[in-house]
Amino acid sequence: MEVAEAIGFIHFWGFTPARNFLDQTEDKSSVNLLISGTGDVRHLLKSLSEISTQEREVSLNVYLHETSAESLARHLLLLLVVNDTELPVRERVELFLDVYGNALNRERTSEYISMRAKQLVHIVTEHRLAPPVKELFDLSGLKFKERDQLEEIFKSWDSKVPFDLEGLRDQRLRYHYKERYDYRVNLADWDYQWSFKENAPQVRFRQYKDWRMTGVAYEFRLATYNIPNRTLSGYIPGEKKQTRESCLVRGYWGDIVMSPYWAFGLEVDCCAECNKILNKEANGERVHHAQDVSEYNLERIITRLETLQDYHFPPEKDRMNLYRKYWKGEEIKAEEVPEETDFGSIRASSILAAFAKFNVKVIPLLEPIPALSSKRKFAELFDIAVLGSASSGQFSDSLSRMCKPGSTIAVETLNNLVILKPDQKETAVNNLANIATQAGWNEVQRQHDFLQFTK
């Protein structure tokens, strides 16, 4: 209960870096990929981006499964942001990160969320005004009541709907720290020094501390962050104080200890030169911190998806070069920032080239895995299954019935959780391995972030 209370009852982001799970599918003409409980769309974007420059013909069906409708709703919104070709790549990166990891948004981002929420309502209700990007989604896996649930969530994202995220997040912090609330900066420092920094050296303490205190992970230029991010609202079962009747309680039920930097801000999976630049150290600190890495990784992913060409870190953005110019007294040219697009003039954009090239279909799912496994259409369907921490305990006989013989399954470990002690992490990994063995899976690889099995 303590772990769930700290990392969140609803997962709005994942705690492992994005991975490419399509690197061993060259011989397949059609791939069915299940991504369950990962908290975001990082693995889908990373996998598709990595194969986007390859000359191959494959149809990709991606089944996005979540245990909470709020997480699934955010997946759809973030896919719309990525596919919004009316906006420059840089603006999409900033919007993505603002929506993805900030408790408080810029006013501009709040307006964008409200606008796209209306389009998402049209998509899930199959309205005639639904934008062309609707072709990316196949909603046949959702029941009508689940579509209604998503519709209500999208409507709650409207900027006119009140949501005191600052107050609700503070309630979570007070419950978590209890009598130690006034010492929460010191406790954040302890978590960072003794657990977090070892696995995430790109994240500076100031970034981690600021996020722990305010919930804002990504800041761009001199923008003001004062609008609640309504996509982080959610409901969990609770009781009324007076009558003890069961009810649903709206609040912020996400992560308060891990941060959203894990997905895109830790690893640079590119050429040796890009790795060298982005992993430089000076005085024991990374020159380029987690936000720099996140921006580059997302810019690379979106550019590859859009152009089907590779992308590398621009040398002019290397901070060490800027520092050298400053020390030598040379003139430093300010980076040109494109004018912000007027959202009112945005037309409904179509899907990116990579999604079209591989005929990608995204199939959202909300039913529990045991319920899905009882349906004939899911029998031995999946070539690859990726399970996040929210679904790591579900791969058993149910999932075995849904995976093809010879299929691959990757299970996220809990090794990055700062709330766990080393022996607890080791026990959790061994438990996952034992569950897999009992389900008839063969372990083929054990990494820090994932365990990989074959059926």
C-alpha positions, 0 to 999 in steps of 0.5 A: 500500500505504501508503494502504491500510494507513493508511485500513484494509484493511476500511472500517468508515466512509466519508470523505465526508458523507452525501448524498441521492441520491434528490432527482431521482427524483420521476417514478419509481414504483420505484427500484433503488439500488446503494450499493457500498463506501461503508463504512456506511449513511449515504447510505441513511439520509440519502436516505430521510430527505430524501424521508420528508416528501414525498407520493409513491409509490415502491418503493425497492430498495437493494442494499448491496454491500461487498467485505468481509463484516465491513462488510456485517454492520455495515450490518445491525446499524446498520439494526437500531439505527435501527429499534429503536423500543423505545428512545428516539431519543436512546438510539438515536443514542448506541448508533449512534455508539458502535457506529459509531465507537468502538474501545472501547464502554460495557458497555451497548453491548456488551450490546446488540451481543451481543443484536442479534447473536443476532437477526441470526443468526436473520435470515440463517439465516431462523430462525422466531425472527427478529424482524419487522424481517427483512421489511426485508431480502431475502437472495436476493442472498447465496450460502449460504456468504456467509450462513454467513460472516455468521453466523460474524461475528455469533457473534464479536460475543458478549461472551464471545468474546475480542478484544484490540482495544486491543493489536491497534490498537496493533500497527497504530499501531506498524507505521504510525509505525515509529520515529516511534511515540513522536512520534505525537501530533506527527504527528497534529497535523501531519496535522490542521493541514496537511490535516484541518482544512481539510476538517473544521473542525468536528472539534477537534484534541483530538477528532482527537488523542484518536481517533488515540491511543485509537480513541474518537470519541464520548463521552457524559456520564461513561460508561466506555469499556473494552469492545472493539467486536467489530464492528470485528474482521475477517480479512485474508489473511496467512502463518504466521511459521514455515511461511509457509502462507497463513491468515486473520489476525484483527485490527483492520484499519480506519482509523487516520488519518481518523476516523469524523466524516466521515459525520455530523459535518461538514455541517448540511443543514437550515434557515438557523437550524439552520445558523447555530446549529450553525456558530457560531464563537467565538475561531476555533473552532466552538462546536458540534463534530463530535460535536454535529453528528453527534448532531443529524444522526442525531437528525434522520434517525431522527426524520424516518424515524419520524414522517415530519415535519421536525425542527430543532435545539432552541434550548435546546441552543444552547451560546452561549445557555448560555454567555450565561446562565452569564456573566449568573449565570442558573440553567442547567437540566440537560438531562433524560436519559431513563432507560436502557431495560432491554435484557432487556425489549425486544421485537422491534421493527418497521421505521420508518414511512419504510421501510414508506411506500416499501416499502424492501427492503435487498438485501445483496451480497458478490460482486464487481461483475464476477461480478454483472454476468454475471447476467441479473437484474442487467442494466440494473437500477440507476437510481442507483449510488453507489460509495465509495472501496472500489469506485471502481476497479470502475466499468467495462464491468461496472457499465455492463451493470448500469445502465439507460440514463440512469442516474446514478452518483456516485463518491466521490473521495479528496480528504479523505484526509490521507495524500495530497498535493494533487497525488496527490488531483488525479491520483486524481480525473483517473484516476477521470474517465478510467476513467468516460470509457472506460466510456462515462459522461458527467461532469455534475458535479464536487464536492469529495467526488463525481464524478457521471456519467450513462450 
